[in-house]
């Protein structure tokens, strides 16, 4: 079976360095790393008294792992605004948490080398459980300052409306 139905001559899988993240209908600037989408289902073991000395296994509860987003520190405040909806110190008694809108659905898009969307995942009911505004600062380091946002979520699914695009072919000028 071919791995790519539209681009049958393509052999290589998609790369992991072309992606974008969207929430509230907008792409979020500067995200340089997205943690993996991972789910695990617990195993429920059981047996009846008359069964052989082996256990039966069936699926139990499914858990979705948190997703961590990383980006360089800039003046964009999207990470901080979302984290502040869960807890905003100094905002006054009763208004530290924005219960009405602290959850968001996000979309993670993966692109091919030509910049075409090839995969998309919808992640549901996310909320910021951890926010790192600044990394450890070090005068001897030679690095970009990275901030992180960890999102709890209640599940994700592939967007099957995003299908394999026909990749462009280039010919040399004559």
C-alpha positions as CSV (number, residue, x, y, z in Angstrom):
1,X,0.0,0.0,0.0
2,X,1.3,3.5,-0.9
3,X,2.0,5.8,2.0
4,X,0.9,8.8,-0.1
5,X,-2.1,8.4,-2.4
6,X,-2.1,11.7,-4.2
7,X,1.7,12.0,-4.5
8,X,2.6,8.4,-5.3
9,X,6.2,9.3,-6.0
10,X,6.7,10.8,-2.5
11,X,8.7,8.5,-0.3
12,X,9.7,10.6,2.7
13,X,7.4,11.1,5.7
14,X,6.5,14.7,6.6
15,X,9.1,16.7,8.6
16,X,8.4,17.9,12.2
17,X,9.7,21.5,11.7
18,X,6.9,23.1,9.8
19,X,3.8,23.7,11.9
20,X,1.4,26.4,13.2
21,X,-0.9,26.6,16.2
22,X,-4.3,28.4,16.1
23,X,-6.7,29.5,18.8
24,X,-9.5,32.0,18.8
25,X,-9.4,31.9,15.0
26,X,-5.9,33.3,14.8
27,X,-2.4,31.8,14.4
28,X,-0.3,32.3,17.5
29,X,3.0,34.1,16.8
30,X,6.4,32.5,17.3
31,X,5.7,29.0,18.5
32,X,8.9,27.0,18.0
33,X,8.0,23.8,19.7
34,X,4.8,21.8,20.4
35,X,4.8,18.8,22.7
36,X,3.6,15.5,21.4
37,X,-0.1,14.5,21.2
38,X,-0.3,11.4,23.4
39,X,-3.2,9.4,24.8
40,X,-3.2,6.3,26.9
41,X,-5.9,3.9,27.9
42,X,-5.8,2.1,31.2
43,X,-6.1,-1.7,31.1
44,X,-8.8,-3.3,33.3
45,X,-8.0,-6.8,34.2
46,X,-10.6,-9.3,35.4
47,X,-11.4,-12.9,35.4
48,X,-14.3,-15.1,36.4
49,X,-13.9,-17.9,39.0
50,X,-14.3,-20.7,36.4
51,X,-11.7,-19.1,33.9
52,X,-8.3,-20.6,33.4
53,X,-5.5,-19.0,35.4
54,X,-5.2,-16.1,33.1
55,X,-6.8,-12.7,33.2
56,X,-8.9,-11.0,30.6
57,X,-8.1,-7.5,29.6
58,X,-10.4,-4.7,28.5
59,X,-10.0,-1.0,27.9
60,X,-10.6,1.4,30.8
61,X,-10.4,5.2,31.1
62,X,-8.5,7.1,28.4
63,X,-6.3,10.0,29.5
64,X,-4.8,12.7,27.2
65,X,-1.4,14.0,28.1
66,X,-0.8,17.7,28.5
67,X,0.7,19.6,25.6
68,X,3.6,22.0,26.1
69,X,4.0,25.0,23.7
70,X,7.3,26.9,23.6
71,X,8.3,30.1,22.0
72,X,10.8,32.9,22.2
73,X,10.0,35.7,24.6
74,X,8.6,38.7,22.6
75,X,6.0,41.4,23.3
76,X,3.1,39.1,22.1
77,X,0.9,38.5,25.2
78,X,-1.2,35.5,24.0
79,X,0.4,33.0,26.4
80,X,0.2,35.3,29.4
81,X,-3.5,36.3,28.6
82,X,-4.6,32.7,28.5
83,X,-2.7,31.7,31.6
84,X,-4.2,34.7,33.4
85,X,-7.7,33.4,32.8
86,X,-6.9,30.5,35.1
87,X,-5.2,32.6,37.8
88,X,-4.5,36.3,37.8
89,X,-2.8,37.4,40.9
90,X,-3.9,40.8,42.1
91,X,-7.1,41.0,40.1
92,X,-9.3,41.3,43.1
93,X,-11.3,38.9,45.2
94,X,-13.6,36.8,43.1
95,X,-12.1,37.7,39.8
96,X,-8.8,35.8,39.9
97,X,-10.3,33.1,37.6
98,X,-12.2,33.6,34.4
99,X,-14.5,30.5,34.6
100,X,-16.5,31.6,31.5
101,X,-13.7,31.4,29.0
102,X,-10.6,29.8,30.4
103,X,-11.0,26.8,28.1
104,X,-10.2,27.0,24.4
105,X,-10.1,24.6,21.5
106,X,-6.8,24.8,19.5
107,X,-5.8,23.5,16.1
108,X,-2.3,22.2,15.3
109,X,-1.4,22.2,11.6
110,X,1.5,20.4,10.0
111,X,2.9,21.6,6.6
112,X,4.9,19.9,3.9
113,X,8.1,21.4,2.6
114,X,6.1,23.4,0.0
115,X,4.1,25.1,2.8
116,X,0.9,23.2,2.2
117,X,-1.2,22.1,5.1
118,X,-1.0,18.2,5.2
119,X,-2.3,17.3,8.6
120,X,-4.4,19.1,11.3
121,X,-5.5,18.1,14.7
122,X,-8.2,19.6,16.8
123,X,-7.5,19.7,20.6
124,X,-10.5,20.2,22.8
125,X,-11.2,22.1,26.0
126,X,-7.6,23.1,26.7
127,X,-6.6,25.2,29.7
128,X,-3.3,26.6,30.9
129,X,-2.1,24.5,33.8
130,X,1.5,25.9,33.8
131,X,3.0,29.1,32.4
132,X,6.6,30.0,32.4
133,X,7.0,33.7,31.6
134,X,10.8,33.7,31.6
135,X,13.5,31.1,31.7
136,X,16.4,31.1,34.0
137,X,18.5,34.1,32.9
138,X,22.2,33.6,32.5
139,X,24.7,36.3,31.5
140,X,27.1,33.6,30.3
141,X,24.6,31.8,28.1
142,X,24.2,32.2,24.4
143,X,20.5,31.3,23.9
144,X,17.1,32.6,23.2
145,X,14.8,33.3,26.1
146,X,12.0,30.8,25.9
147,X,8.5,30.9,27.5
148,X,6.3,27.9,27.9
149,X,2.6,27.2,28.2
150,X,1.4,23.8,29.3
151,X,-2.1,22.9,28.2
152,X,-4.3,20.3,29.8
153,X,-6.9,19.0,27.4
154,X,-9.9,16.7,27.2
155,X,-9.0,15.0,23.9
156,X,-8.0,15.5,20.4
157,X,-8.8,14.2,16.9
158,X,-7.4,14.4,13.5
159,X,-9.3,16.8,11.1
160,X,-10.1,14.4,8.2
161,X,-11.3,17.4,6.1
162,X,-7.5,18.2,5.7
163,X,-6.5,15.8,2.9
164,X,-3.2,15.2,1.1
165,X,-2.6,18.1,-1.3
166,X,-1.2,17.7,-4.7
167,X,2.4,18.7,-4.2
168,X,3.9,21.1,-6.8
169,X,6.5,19.9,-9.2
170,X,9.1,22.2,-10.6
171,X,10.8,22.0,-13.9
172,X,14.1,23.7,-14.8
173,X,13.8,26.7,-17.1
174,X,14.8,26.1,-20.7
